[in-house]
Amino acid sequence: MTTVDAQPHSMTTPRVAAFDRWIRGRFADLNTELETLYARQQNRSNVEGVGDALKQCLLDEGRELIIPLIEEGNTDEGFDVTFELLGNVGYYMAACRRHEITEPSRERTSPLVEASALALHLGASVGTVPRFVTSHMETFNRAVNGVYRTFTHGRDEKIFLDYNTRSAFAYMRAADALGRIHPMGVSHPAADDLLRDAKRALEDALALNTELGALLDVDEFFFSVRPYYKPYRVGSTEYRGANAGDFAAFNQIDMLLGLCSPTDLAYSQVVVEKIPYLTPDEQRRLHDSFRHPNLLDGLLAQINHTKEDWFQRHVATFLEVCEAHGRAAAHHHDELVVGFIKGPAERIPVEHLDGITASGPPLDVLLRALEGLRDRRLAADRDDLPTRHHDLATLRATLRT
């Protein structure tokens, strides 16, 4: 069994710290043991009736630690402490879902009564959905002596989180650079510097995702990492699972560049749906992106300055940023989504396909939606969905040869 001497937040209570130590130690041990049992089966998707004694330990030990937290009733110790505790409760509930201790299709309300009560309280306190979200795994996953929270001790879970976290920060750097252009105007001399910063950050994201694809084992991800991100109920409400796109930066870049429009119904529905799954700071950034004009329209509006050096320079760099964003989006979809989700899904028994996606809809529906996002970001020439293909061609034609 792993022993974790976690350094608690300065404002954390002893009960909160005890639950955190369990999540970082015994909890991960139990999940790892269960994954080992599942991996020995011919059909790794089947978890029913496997490791029942371990599942009972997971269920009971977590509940025993959560009940005193409800009794304590002191959850407002600052955002970081409260949000981390929500993540720990979410880790517990997500693991129960992964091991089918709970299963939303067979329940009208979660049997994890105490965990649901605490999660609802904490979610309302911090202004997010009352379940664990992507930020709990990545940008708000506090490391202790270099080790952050994971569901298991598996190599591939750590690889997945290491590279996704670094990639998320690369996208955030790109979004931050692009967002700083608006107050100055796209013709400002510093705008070209910011566009180049965004391009470098997007190239970093692609490099990280490429390395992730080379290092991550397909089967280990599909059968032992991905299942912890499934939808589960909190109280009577089923919440979709954690999604790698649950950061503002991806959509900030889409809308600031002008490759996607907030008035595109299909696109805006995706963005609005994800807002509660973001931290409050991320939510505010996304709200701002709906209000700001985009760079593509800004350049098209000044096309009468095509002979000016600034226009030639800024348009050329802007187009490079769009191409970098499109390449990263295409790689994510064509290599990671197709290779690590679609491919393995085609090899498992059909009865295990229900609930296979973190976001809830059937896999074919999800893939079509993701293809649409990819092609918007690529500005592909499609007549069945709105892209900026022709507008980018107009800008490209203004460049001197």
Secondary structure, DSSP 8 states (H G I E B T S, - for coil): ---------TT--HHHHHHHHHIIIIIHHHHHHHHHHHHTSSSTT--TTSSHHHHHHHHHHHHHHHHHHHHH----S-HHHHHHHHHHHHHHHHHHHHTTSS-GGG-SS-S-HHHHHHHHHHHHHHTS-SS--HHHHTTT---BTTB---SS--HHHHHHHHHHHHHHHHHHHHHHHHHTTTTT-TTSHHHHHHHHHHHHHHHHHHHHHHHHHHHS-HHHIIIIIGGGG--EEETTEEE----TT-SHHHHHHHHHHTSS-TT-HHHHHHHHHHGGGS-HHHHHHHHHHHHS--HHHHHHTTGGGTTSHHHHHHHHHHHHHHHHHHHHHHHIIIIIIIIIIIHHHTTS-GGG-TT-STTSS-HHHHHHHHHHHHHHHHT---SSS---HHHHHHHHHTS--
